[in-house]
């Protein structure tokens, strides 16, 4: 009976909160619904394509998106932290704003807390332990979200770093063939794919929109946060300021970055033997000793008993 009252009270509180937020933001929700209806009107082909999509893309993702957008309005975000988080989301290639991402993190944390509390309830633990499990759910939700963001950033930066030598080689060859830097950049964007090409495409679009090439390249280096790209951008901007030949600068930079990349790969390969020592000592050598010395153990025990 107490459990029924508790669930009923929780449902009542949820309904009251939902009705309050709906009343406060009713105009904005109505306006957004009308805009969505206008954008979908008269486009039957898009509706047919939507029906052919899986259930996850047709219902689950849009529903989660609406929930996240609804709660994102209520999250206060500092301007500096919002800009920094937006930069991190771009580096992780997460197509979501800072407010929406924080709302998604809070939603995921809430799910972790509910899951941990329900798990502790199924185990029949005390109230204090349930509270402890709920705090562990909060910690798990926040830490896992941050870990996933950092993992995506590192993964994308690594992909950019490994793609840089080939991209600069093609860019250098294009400039040596007689193309200007902007035309060579467009050629590379058209004939290659990857995260670095996406950033170069953004840079090329910024240049075509009228942003100075120096500023666009500096934005490229800031988005990628790679030392080699900082060096490359600095060399190109210095060549523009001094009137030097971009062809020679491109060839020098491409050769230097490829050599640096080769040396780093060789260094990582040489470290593998040291890193293999830990799993070898912990997992391989004990099994080897058991296989070799195992058959002799009964004989040793018998000999010791005879003594």
VOPAGU-2260 file (C-alpha; in pm, 1 decimal, decimal comma):
REM VOPAGU-2260
SITE   aa  ch    i         X         Y         Z
SITE  UNK   A    0       0,0       0,0       0,0
SITE  UNK   A    1     282,5     240,6      86,6
SITE  UNK   A    2     450,1     164,6    -244,2
SITE  UNK   A    3     125,2     239,0    -429,7
SITE  UNK   A    4      91,3     572,5    -249,6
SITE  UNK   A    5     454,0     655,8    -330,7
SITE  UNK   A    6     412,2     585,0    -702,4
SITE  UNK   A    7      83,7     777,5    -709,5
SITE  UNK   A    8     247,7    1076,6    -543,0
SITE  UNK   A    9     539,4    1068,1    -785,2
SITE  UNK   A   10     301,0    1053,4   -1081,3
SITE  UNK   A   11     101,6    1346,0    -941,8
SITE  UNK   A   12     417,1    1556,0    -893,6
SITE  UNK   A   13     530,2    1476,1   -1247,3
SITE  UNK   A   14     192,6    1578,5   -1391,1
SITE  UNK   A   15     197,6    1905,1   -1196,3
SITE  UNK   A   16     550,9    1988,3   -1315,1
SITE  UNK   A   17     465,3    1899,6   -1673,9
SITE  UNK   A   18     148,0    2112,8   -1668,9
SITE  UNK   A   19     337,8    2405,5   -1517,2
SITE  UNK   A   20     615,8    2398,9   -1776,7
SITE  UNK   A   21     364,9    2350,4   -2058,7
SITE  UNK   A   22     168,3    2653,3   -1941,4
SITE  UNK   A   23     478,9    2871,7   -1913,0
SITE  UNK   A   24     623,6    2776,3   -2250,1
SITE  UNK   A   25     295,4    2718,0   -2434,1
SITE  UNK   A   26     348,9    3004,4   -2680,9
SITE  UNK   A   27     694,8    2888,1   -2775,9
SITE  UNK   A   28     582,4    2527,0   -2812,4
SITE  UNK   A   29     283,8    2630,8   -3026,8
SITE  UNK   A   30     503,8    2849,6   -3247,1
SITE  UNK   A   31     751,9    2566,3   -3293,9
SITE  UNK   A   32     472,8    2324,4   -3381,8
SITE  UNK   A   33     334,5    2565,5   -3643,8
SITE  UNK   A   34     679,5    2611,8   -3796,2
SITE  UNK   A   35     720,7    2235,2   -3813,8
SITE  UNK   A   36     381,0    2197,7   -3980,2
SITE  UNK   A   37     464,3    2465,8   -4238,9
SITE  UNK   A   38     795,6    2303,0   -4321,5
SITE  UNK   A   39     627,6    1964,5   -4376,1
SITE  UNK   A   40     328,8    2093,7   -4576,3
SITE  UNK   A   41     318,1    1996,5   -4942,3
SITE  UNK   A   42     616,0    1756,6   -4923,9
SITE  UNK   A   43     462,2    1412,0   -4974,1
SITE  UNK   A   44     781,3    1253,7   -5099,3
SITE  UNK   A   45     956,7    1330,9   -4773,1
SITE  UNK   A   46     670,4    1167,2   -4583,0
SITE  UNK   A   47     703,5     853,3   -4791,6
SITE  UNK   A   48    1074,8     845,8   -4724,1
SITE  UNK   A   49    1005,7     886,4   -4353,2
SITE  UNK   A   50     776,2     583,7   -4354,9
SITE  UNK   A   51    1053,6     373,5   -4505,3
SITE  UNK   A   52    1293,7     458,5   -4221,6
SITE  UNK   A   53    1339,7     227,7   -3920,0
SITE  UNK   A   54    1129,2     274,9   -3608,5
SITE  UNK   A   55    1430,7     410,2   -3419,1
SITE  UNK   A   56    1479,3     697,5   -3663,4
SITE  UNK   A   57    1105,8     765,8   -3705,0
SITE  UNK   A   58    1000,2     766,2   -3339,6
SITE  UNK   A   59    1275,9     712,0   -3082,1
SITE  UNK   A   60    1523,7     976,8   -3197,3
SITE  UNK   A   61    1262,1    1249,6   -3266,2
SITE  UNK   A   62    1099,6    1184,9   -2928,4
SITE  UNK   A   63    1430,5    1210,4   -2746,1
SITE  UNK   A   64    1510,7    1522,2   -2945,7
SITE  UNK   A   65    1186,9    1689,4   -2838,2
SITE  UNK   A   66    1243,9    1597,5   -2473,5
SITE  UNK   A   67    1599,9    1729,2   -2485,6
SITE  UNK   A   68    1492,0    2051,5   -2659,0
SITE  UNK   A   69    1218,6    2102,0   -2399,9
SITE  UNK   A   70    1451,6    2073,8   -2102,2
SITE  UNK   A   71    1733,1    2264,7   -2277,5
SITE  UNK   A   72    1529,2    2585,1   -2241,5
SITE  UNK   A   73    1545,6    2554,7   -1862,0
SITE  UNK   A   74    1923,3    2504,9   -1831,9
SITE  UNK   A   75    2123,9    2818,1   -1744,2
SITE  UNK   A   76    2456,8    2824,8   -1928,5
SITE  UNK   A   77    2738,8    3073,5   -1889,6
SITE  UNK   A   78    2847,2    3240,8   -2214,3
SITE  UNK   A   79    3212,6    3141,6   -2175,6
SITE  UNK   A   80    3134,6    2780,5   -2077,7
SITE  UNK   A   81    2877,3    2755,7   -2358,5
SITE  UNK   A   82    3132,7    2869,0   -2616,2
SITE  UNK   A   83    3392,7    2625,4   -2481,5
SITE  UNK   A   84    3144,1    2337,8   -2480,1
SITE  UNK   A   85    3033,2    2420,7   -2834,4
SITE  UNK   A   86    3396,2    2405,4   -2942,5
SITE  UNK   A   87    3436,8    2064,0   -2778,9
SITE  UNK   A   88    3118,8    1935,8   -2942,7
SITE  UNK   A   89    3247,9    2046,5   -3282,3
SITE  UNK   A   90    3579,2    1871,1   -3216,0
SITE  UNK   A   91    3389,2    1555,0   -3119,8
SITE  UNK   A   92    3164,8    1590,9   -3429,6
SITE  UNK   A   93    2850,0    1593,5   -3215,7
SITE  UNK   A   94    2583,8    1791,3   -3399,9
SITE  UNK   A   95    2420,6    1938,8   -3092,1
SITE  UNK   A   96    2425,7    2273,4   -2912,5
SITE  UNK   A   97    2568,9    2323,7   -2565,8
SITE  UNK   A   98    2225,9    2351,8   -2400,7
SITE  UNK   A   99    2091,0    2045,9   -2580,5
SITE  UNK   A  100    2401,3    1846,3   -2487,8
SITE  UNK   A  101    2374,1    1938,2   -2121,2
SITE  UNK   A  102    2004,9    1846,8   -2128,5
SITE  UNK   A  103    2097,8    1510,4   -2281,0
SITE  UNK   A  104    2359,1    1457,2   -2008,4
SITE  UNK   A  105    2102,1    1535,4   -1737,6
SITE  UNK   A  106    1853,2    1298,7   -1898,4
SITE  UNK   A  107    2112,9    1021,8   -1915,5
SITE  UNK   A  108    2211,0    1087,2   -1552,3
SITE  UNK   A  109    1844,5    1067,4   -1449,4
SITE  UNK   A  110    1812,6     731,8   -1626,7
SITE  UNK   A  111    2125,0     605,2   -1446,2
SITE  UNK   A  112    1987,5     717,6   -1109,5
SITE  UNK   A  113    1650,2     552,8   -1171,0
SITE  UNK   A  114    1818,6     233,7   -1286,2
SITE  UNK   A  115    2046,2     217,0    -982,6
SITE  UNK   A  116    1758,5     287,7    -740,8
SITE  UNK   A  117    1538,3      23,0    -901,7
SITE  UNK   A  118    1826,5    -225,4    -891,9
SITE  UNK   A  119    1884,4    -159,0    -522,3
SITE  UNK   A  120    1510,0    -194,2    -460,0
SITE  UNK   A  121    1507,1    -532,1    -634,3
SITE  UNK   A  122    1793,2    -642,5    -408,3
SITE  UNK   A  123    1589,4    -542,3    -104,2
SITE  UNK   A  124    1850,8    -302,7      33,7
SITE  UNK   A  125    1785,9     -42,4     301,7
SITE  UNK   A  126    1691,6     319,1     231,6
SITE  UNK   A  127    2041,7     449,0     304,2
SITE  UNK   A  128    2192,4     203,7      57,0
SITE  UNK   A  129    1933,6     303,4    -202,2
SITE  UNK   A  130    2037,1     666,4    -158,4
SITE  UNK   A  131    2399,6     558,7    -197,0
SITE  UNK   A  132    2313,7     372,4    -517,9
SITE  UNK   A  133    2134,6     685,3    -644,1
SITE  UNK   A  134    2445,8     895,3    -578,2
SITE  UNK   A  135    2651,0     635,1    -763,7
SITE  UNK   A  136    2405,9     670,6   -1053,5
SITE  UNK   A  137    2462,9    1048,2   -1058,8
SITE  UNK   A  138    2839,1     997,0   -1058,6
SITE  UNK   A  139    2819,0     730,6   -1329,6
SITE  UNK   A  140    2599,4     944,4   -1555,5
SITE  UNK   A  141    2822,7    1251,3   -1535,1
SITE  UNK   A  142    3151,7    1061,1   -1562,7
SITE  UNK   A  143    3039,4     841,3   -1852,2
SITE  UNK   A  144    2908,2    1143,2   -2044,5
SITE  UNK   A  145    3233,8    1331,9   -1996,2
SITE  UNK   A  146    3438,4    1024,1   -2083,9
SITE  UNK   A  147    3240,7     969,6   -2404,9
SITE  UNK   A  148    3291,7    1333,2   -2509,0
SITE  UNK   A  149    3666,2    1316,6   -2444,9
SITE  UNK   A  150    3690,8     980,7   -2624,3
SITE  UNK   A  151    3520,9    1120,9   -2935,7
SITE  UNK   A  152    3747,4    1427,3   -2933,1
SITE  UNK   A  153    4064,4    1216,9   -2904,9
SITE  UNK   A  154    3940,7     974,8   -3171,5
SITE  UNK   A  155    3870,2    1255,3   -3417,9
SITE  UNK   A  156    4199,6    1434,2   -3345,5
SITE  UNK   A  157    4385,9    1109,0   -3406,1
SITE  UNK   A  158    4206,3    1061,0   -3737,5
SITE  UNK   A  159    4293,3    1418,3   -3838,9
SITE  UNK   A  160    4658,0    1366,9   -3745,2
SITE  UNK   A  161    4691,2    1045,4   -3948,3
SITE  UNK   A  162    4514,9    1200,4   -4248,7
SITE  UNK   A  163    4728,6    1515,6   -4247,7
SITE  UNK   A  164    5035,3    1387,9   -4443,8
SITE  UNK   A  165    4834,3    1253,9   -4740,2
SITE  UNK   A  166    4619,4    1565,4   -4750,1
SITE  UNK   A  167    4917,1    1800,5   -4750,3
SITE  UNK   A  168    5089,2    1590,1   -5018,6
SITE  UNK   A  169    4788,5    1623,8   -5248,3
SITE  UNK   A  170    4759,7    1993,7   -5165,7
SITE  UNK   A  171    5129,0    2044,3   -5241,1
SITE  UNK   A  172    5106,2    1854,7   -5571,3
SITE  UNK   A  173    4801,9    2059,9   -5671,8
SITE  UNK   A  174    4985,0    2386,8   -5600,8
SITE  UNK   A  175    5292,4    2261,0   -5787,6
SITE  UNK   A  176    5068,7    2177,7   -6086,9
SITE  UNK   A  177    4976,4    2545,1   -6120,1
SITE  UNK   A  178    4663,0    2583,6   -5908,3
SITE  UNK   A  179    4626,5    2862,2   -5659,8
SITE  UNK   A  180    4596,2    2781,1   -5292,4
SITE  UNK   A  181    4219,2    2831,9   -5286,1
SITE  UNK   A  182    4167,4    2623,1   -5602,0
SITE  UNK   A  183    4396,4    2350,0   -5466,5
SITE  UNK   A  184    4197,9    2350,5   -5142,4
SITE  UNK   A  185    3873,6    2304,1   -5337,2
SITE  UNK   A  186    4030,4    2019,9   -5537,2
SITE  UNK   A  187    4140,9    1838,1   -5220,3
SITE  UNK   A  188    3795,3    1878,0   -5066,3
SITE  UNK   A  189    3630,0    1731,0   -5377,0
SITE  UNK   A  190    3858,4    1426,8   -5405,1
SITE  UNK   A  191    3912,2    1320,9   -5043,9
SITE  UNK   A  192    3700,1    1232,0   -4741,6
SITE  UNK   A  193    3750,1    1231,7   -4366,8
SITE  UNK   A  194    3737,4    1458,7   -4062,8
SITE  UNK   A  195    4026,4    1676,4   -4181,4
SITE  UNK   A  196    3856,2    1719,9   -4519,1
SITE  UNK   A  197    3540,9    1832,4   -4339,3
SITE  UNK   A  198    3739,6    2100,5   -4158,1
SITE  UNK   A  199    3908,0    2205,9   -4483,7
SITE  UNK   A  200    3565,4    2223,7   -4646,6
SITE  UNK   A  201    3451,3    2458,0   -4369,3
SITE  UNK   A  202    3764,4    2669,4   -4423,7
SITE  UNK   A  203    3707,4    2679,4   -4799,2
SITE  UNK   A  204    3347,5    2788,7   -4749,7
SITE  UNK   A  205    3455,9    3063,3   -4510,2
SITE  UNK   A  206    3707,6    3192,1   -4764,2
SITE  UNK   A  207    3444,9    3189,9   -5039,6
SITE  UNK   A  208    3210,0    3388,4   -4812,5
SITE  UNK   A  209    3464,0    3670,7   -4783,7
SITE  UNK   A  210    3650,7    3586,1   -4464,6
SITE  UNK   A  211    4024,6    3660,4   -4503,5
SITE  UNK   A  212    4230,1    3351,4   -4570,0
SITE  UNK   A  213    4456,7    3417,0   -4271,9
SITE  UNK   A  214    4160,0    3428,3   -4033,4
SITE  UNK   A  215    3997,9    3119,9   -4190,5
SITE  UNK   A  216    4321,0    2919,8   -4156,1
SITE  UNK   A  217    4361,4    3031,6   -3794,6
SITE  UNK   A  218    4007,9    2910,6   -3725,8
SITE  UNK   A  219    4101,6    2578,3   -3886,0
SITE  UNK   A  220    4397,7    2539,5   -3651,9
SITE  UNK   A  221    4184,3    2634,2   -3350,5
SITE  UNK   A  222    3919,1    2375,8   -3440,3
SITE  UNK   A  223    4168,5    2092,3   -3497,4
SITE  UNK   A  224    4407,7    2176,2   -3209,2
SITE  UNK   A  225    4694,4    1991,8   -3376,7
SITE  UNK   A  226    5054,5    2117,2   -3348,5
SITE  UNK   A  227    5136,6    2024,3   -3707,5
SITE  UNK   A  228    4837,3    2220,2   -3837,4
SITE  UNK   A  229    4940,1    2521,6   -3627,3
SITE  UNK   A  230    5286,8    2506,4   -3784,8
SITE  UNK   A  231    5141,6    2465,6   -4135,0
SITE  UNK   A  232    4899,8    2757,1   -4092,7
SITE  UNK   A  233    5174,6    2977,2   -3951,2
SITE  UNK   A  234    5401,8    2899,6   -4246,7
SITE  UNK   A  235    5127,4    2974,5   -4503,0
SITE  UNK   A  236    5031,2    3302,3   -4334,7
SITE  UNK   A  237    5396,4    3407,4   -4309,1
SITE  UNK   A  238    5450,2    3329,6   -4676,7
SITE  UNK   A  239    5150,5    3548,0   -4764,8
SITE  UNK   A  240    5278,8    3836,5   -4555,8
SITE  UNK   A  241    5635,0    3817,2   -4691,7
SITE  UNK   A  242    5532,8    3745,5   -5051,8
SITE  UNK   A  243    5720,9    3415,1   -5061,8
SITE  UNK   A  244    5635,0    3130,1   -5296,0
SITE  UNK   A  245    5355,4    2918,4   -5153,5
SITE  UNK   A  246    5471,6    2628,9   -5371,5
SITE  UNK   A  247    5806,1    2601,5   -5192,2
SITE  UNK   A  248    5642,4    2644,8   -4853,2
SITE  UNK   A  249    5386,6    2372,2   -4930,3
SITE  UNK   A  250    5653,6    2126,7   -5044,9
SITE  UNK   A  251    5867,0    2193,4   -4737,2
SITE  UNK   A  252    5574,7    2163,4   -4496,6
SITE  UNK   A  253    5441,3    1845,5   -4660,1
SITE  UNK   A  254    5783,5    1677,3   -4643,3
SITE  UNK   A  255    5844,7    1787,4   -4283,7
SITE  UNK   A  256    5502,6    1674,8   -4160,0
SITE  UNK   A  257    5531,6    1338,1   -4335,1
SITE  UNK   A  258    5873,6    1284,4   -4176,7
SITE  UNK   A  259    5738,9    1381,2   -3833,5
SITE  UNK   A  260    5443,0    1148,6   -3875,9
SITE  UNK   A  261    5673,3     862,5   -3978,8
SITE  UNK   A  262    5895,5     918,0   -3675,3
SITE  UNK   A  263    5595,5     924,0   -3439,5
SITE  UNK   A  264    5460,3     601,0   -3586,2
SITE  UNK   A  265    5800,6     433,9   -3546,3
SITE  UNK   A  266    5817,5     556,6   -3186,8
SITE  UNK   A  267    5475,4     411,7   -3110,1
SITE  UNK   A  268    5577,3      82,3   -3269,6
SITE  UNK   A  269    5890,1      62,0   -3054,4
SITE  UNK   A  270    5680,9     119,1   -2739,5
SITE  UNK   A  271    5463,4    -184,2   -2813,6
SITE  UNK   A  272    5723,6    -430,1   -2687,1
SITE  UNK   A  273    5732,6    -252,4   -2350,9
SITE  UNK   A  274    5354,1    -234,0   -2329,3
SITE  UNK   A  275    5324,0    -606,8   -2403,1
SITE  UNK   A  276    5524,6    -690,3   -2091,3
SITE  UNK   A  277    5232,1    -621,2   -1857,5
SITE  UNK   A  278    4977,8    -863,9   -2013,2
SITE  UNK   A  279    5254,7   -1115,4   -2072,8
SITE  UNK   A  280    5360,6   -1120,6   -1706,6
SITE  UNK   A  281    5003,9   -1120,0   -1575,1
SITE  UNK   A  282    4832,6   -1362,4   -1812,8
SITE  UNK   A  283    5074,6   -1555,5   -2034,3
SITE  UNK   A  284    5363,8   -1648,2   -1804,2
SITE  UNK   A  285    5145,7   -1791,3   -1521,0
SITE  UNK   A  286    4966,0   -2018,7   -1766,6
SITE  UNK   A  287    5300,9   -2127,4   -1912,4
SITE  UNK   A  288    5434,8   -2211,7   -1567,8
SITE  UNK   A  289    5120,9   -2410,7   -1486,6
SITE  UNK   A  290    5152,4   -2613,1   -1807,6
SITE  UNK   A  291    5522,8   -2682,4   -1757,2
SITE  UNK   A  292    5534,4   -2738,3   -1380,9
SITE  UNK   A  293    5183,9   -2879,4   -1332,6
SITE  UNK   A  294    5263,6   -3243,9   -1414,9
SITE  UNK   A  295    5563,6   -3239,5   -1178,7
SITE  UNK   A  296    5369,3   -3112,3    -876,0
SITE  UNK   A  297    5223,9   -3453,7    -772,2
SITE  UNK   A  298    5570,7   -3612,1    -785,3
SITE  UNK   A  299    5717,6   -3332,0    -573,0
SITE  UNK   A  300    5436,3   -3366,2    -315,2
SITE  UNK   A  301    5488,9   -3745,5    -295,5
SITE  UNK   A  302    5862,0   -3700,7    -250,0
SITE  UNK   A  303    5808,2   -3446,0      28,4
SITE  UNK   A  304    5567,0   -3678,6     207,5
SITE  UNK   A  305    5821,3   -3958,2     193,9
SITE  UNK   A  306    6079,3   -3735,7     362,4
